[in-house]
């Protein structure tokens, strides 16, 4: 690795306005040498005036993983109302007459926080259930309507095998409980099958066996796309605590309607019909007459019986970046697309393009297939990310945006990184991790208290071995040298 990095740093010195001090160059070289052979690294650090402190492939394109969320959330701050109650996104419920019966229609508008939890205190599905229960004790069908956005449930370029887990759950204008279903595996006694419980949404093929105390817990799960059959395999020790598996959902609107029907029954309302959905189909990309490839949604039928008003969007933006929540970011992208378009992914990216153009980022410096970073089609240069971060810091919302970033050694996805280093509590950045891709970009305070802006990417790690230790060590070296 040493022989590979020596010419690399020599090239850096030739391209940068001034080469890094020899001691820093050696320290960075040693740090990056921790990455597996074959890893491609991009790193740009600039000072308060935008002068390059360190540059390694700053203009090459990298898979940014969840660093993509930096771009989506910056556009959200720029284009959406973040501090007032989020009236635009709240779910609502209607009753529609159909013969002698009235159907229940639950309508989504892009809210990411709708909850059916028993301890829910705000933005609760139960509020809509109560409104129906006060109106009638018998209903026909229960329908989930997510036609506020076109039916684009997964981003282009996302690996299909991610669909079964919570990180790859479907995207919909009507979502509840993060579009996740929980299944709990409990050991009974060694030599028999484990006990598996869920809420009945998925059929379960349980093949988990209980092994003697002290054994290894190794539980896998498989569900083919479009199927409701979940197969659990592996082992759980007899002395292990219950283990919860959180699974993704293919049709979030159906799940929301199914959950609503279940809660109606619990509230004493008889459901005589079926659980159904109303989607808005995505139009062919070959039709140039349709902006964003999605027709406008038809207005719902019937008066609103009740509507929820979620808390200000800023609260969700903090949650989204701190824990790197994919579903919430994808809904932000679609909401951006609805500002002046149809709510499609294409319209969301058009809105982002306009913001990034204002930030001074050249179009060739990035490509996005989604808003969250799950797509392998995403590409950015370190310079594009640094440009965005420097521009964002100058905006009226810049401090609030930075406040959504994880803090090194303190919270979010950085809570266990940079511990006992000079950057603990002094680095504020968005992380990223995907197949053979690690990313980190944001701001940090140097040893002398200066504020540097940076973007660090590692791609093509053999065997998908993490390169975060190498990137972190390089950043610590820069902070220590200044």
PyMOL commands that set and color helices and strands:
alter all, ss='L'
color gray80, all
select helices_A, chain A and resi 2-15+22-32+65-79+125-135+160-164+166-168+177-179+252-266+291-293+313-323+326-340+345-358+363-365+382-393+398-402+412-414+462-464+468-481
alter helices_A, ss='H'
color red, helices_A
select strands_A, chain A and resi 40-46+52-56+61-62+92-98+101-107+138-139+142-145+180-186+195-197+203-211+218-222+229-237+243-248+270-271+275-278+304-307+366-367+379-381+406-407+427-434+437-445+451-459
alter strands_A, ss='S'
color yellow, strands_A
deselect
rebuild
show_as cartoon
